[in-house]
Amino acid sequence: MGQIKLQELFVGNSVFKVITENDIKTIYNWRNQDYVRNMMKDSSPIPYKNHQQWFNKIIKNNPLLYFIYYINNRPVGVMNFKIDEKDTKSVEWGFYLGETNLPARTGTKLCSDGIILAKSLDYETITSFVLHKNIKSVKIHENLGFIKYNTDDSCVFYSKDLTK
């Protein structure tokens, strides 16, 4: 586990493509939008130099797998998996939609397709933490069958068994 076995995965009219150097500005612009930043644990704007350093690190770092999500050939968001070092069959995911003016339920589609992606990479469990204030993400996790296993002052923690 940890080495990506595919460069892209098609799911209907959608595709996940492994990020490349060509995606650096797109991800930077998406991640710094207020509506994306405000739902992250660290909601500070990211200077471009810091983004470049982070981006170059994740391009080479296999515990982190990053994908651009396309619908009808339009890049619309990001899905990432962080591999659990103690259990390589488990990943923690993160995602966001960087584009606006998308059809209703695009976030749900991103996540349901993300589950298919995780299964295709032979992962057995997805974990996640969601800020309490991110009501849309909380609903997505619950609607997709994630089990809440913990909470703290800022987050809800979820898990989904992919073997069932």
LINDA-V279414 format. One record per residue. SS is DSSP state (hx for helix, st for strand, lp for the rest). PHI is phi in whole degrees, -180 to 180 (none if undefined). D_CENTER is the distance of its C-alpha to the mean C-alpha in Angstrom with 2 decimals. Layout:
[[SS & PHI & D_CENTER] [SS & PHI & D_CENTER]]
This chain:
[[lp & none & 17.93] [lp & 104 & 15.96] [lp & -90 & 17.39] [lp & -71 & 15.45] [lp & -93 & 17.90] [lp & -140 & 16.79] [lp & -100 & 16.04] [st & -156 & 14.91] [st & -134 & 14.67] [st & -91 & 16.30] [st & -135 & 15.87] [lp & 62 & 18.73] [lp & -90 & 18.53] [st & -117 & 14.87] [st & -149 & 13.65] [st & -101 & 10.77] [st & -120 & 12.37] [st & -59 & 11.96] [lp & -65 & 12.16] [lp & -130 & 15.77] [hx & -56 & 18.00] [hx & -67 & 18.46] [hx & -93 & 15.02] [hx & -59 & 15.82] [hx & -73 & 17.37] [hx & -61 & 14.96] [hx & -65 & 12.02] [hx & -59 & 14.75] [hx & -65 & 16.02] [hx & -63 & 12.88] [hx & -65 & 11.89] [lp & -91 & 15.57] [lp & -68 & 16.11] [hx & -53 & 17.53] [hx & -67 & 15.57] [hx & -85 & 12.20] [hx & -56 & 13.95] [lp & -68 & 15.78] [lp & -108 & 12.93] [lp & -104 & 11.92] [lp & -58 & 14.11] [lp & -105 & 15.64] [lp & -95 & 16.42] [lp & -72 & 18.84] [lp & -60 & 18.96] [lp & -104 & 18.12] [lp & -64 & 21.13] [hx & -59 & 20.70] [hx & -60 & 22.37] [hx & -64 & 19.91] [hx & -62 & 16.98] [hx & -59 & 18.94] [hx & -63 & 19.49] [hx & -61 & 15.88] [hx & -61 & 14.89] [hx & -62 & 17.86] [hx & -69 & 17.00] [hx & -73 & 13.50] [hx & -61 & 15.12] [hx & -102 & 17.57] [lp & -105 & 15.83] [lp & -73 & 14.98] [lp & -68 & 13.62] [st & -117 & 10.44] [st & -115 & 9.10] [st & -117 & 7.45] [st & -133 & 7.74] [st & -93 & 9.06] [st & -103 & 9.30] [st & -114 & 13.01] [st & -124 & 15.25] [lp & 50 & 18.93] [lp & 66 & 18.45] [st & -105 & 16.96] [st & -69 & 13.77] [st & -127 & 11.99] [st & -170 & 8.34] [st & -128 & 5.36] [st & -129 & 2.76] [st & -134 & 3.72] [st & -125 & 6.35] [st & -108 & 9.23] [st & -75 & 12.36] [lp & -71 & 14.85] [lp & -66 & 17.99] [lp & -89 & 20.30] [lp & -142 & 18.90] [lp & -71 & 17.40] [lp & -94 & 16.81] [st & -120 & 14.23] [st & -131 & 10.63] [st & -101 & 8.71] [st & -105 & 5.07] [st & -142 & 3.19] [st & -161 & 2.67] [st & -164 & 6.22] [st & -97 & 9.18] [lp & -94 & 11.37] [lp & -98 & 14.35] [lp & -111 & 16.84] [lp & 56 & 19.47] [lp & -104 & 17.25] [lp & -61 & 18.66] [lp & -55 & 18.37] [lp & 73 & 15.73] [hx & -63 & 13.35] [hx & -62 & 10.49] [hx & -65 & 11.92] [hx & -64 & 12.24] [hx & -54 & 8.65] [hx & -73 & 8.03] [hx & -66 & 11.40] [hx & -68 & 10.89] [hx & -63 & 7.78] [hx & -64 & 10.49] [hx & -62 & 12.87] [hx & -60 & 10.93] [hx & -60 & 10.78] [hx & -63 & 14.43] [hx & -67 & 15.41] [lp & -92 & 14.46] [lp & 70 & 16.70] [lp & -82 & 14.55] [lp & -108 & 16.39] [st & -142 & 14.37] [st & -116 & 10.92] [st & -115 & 11.20] [st & -159 & 9.65] [st & -125 & 11.43] [st & -131 & 11.81] [st & -62 & 14.47] [lp & -52 & 17.50] [lp & -73 & 17.86] [lp & -88 & 14.57] [hx & -58 & 16.53] [hx & -60 & 14.46] [hx & -69 & 11.43] [hx & -57 & 14.19] [hx & -65 & 15.76] [hx & -59 & 12.87] [hx & -59 & 12.49] [hx & -67 & 16.27] [hx & -68 & 16.84] [lp & -94 & 14.77] [lp & 86 & 16.90] [lp & -70 & 15.00] [st & -103 & 17.79] [st & -76 & 18.11] [st & -118 & 19.63] [st & -169 & 20.09] [st & -143 & 20.17] [lp & -138 & 21.33] [lp & -62 & 22.49] [lp & -115 & 19.15] [st & -133 & 16.53] [st & -112 & 16.26] [st & -109 & 15.03] [st & -124 & 14.04] [st & -146 & 14.34] [st & -136 & 14.58] [st & -84 & 17.08] [lp & -89 & 16.37] [lp & -88 & 20.01] [lp & -94 & 21.55]]
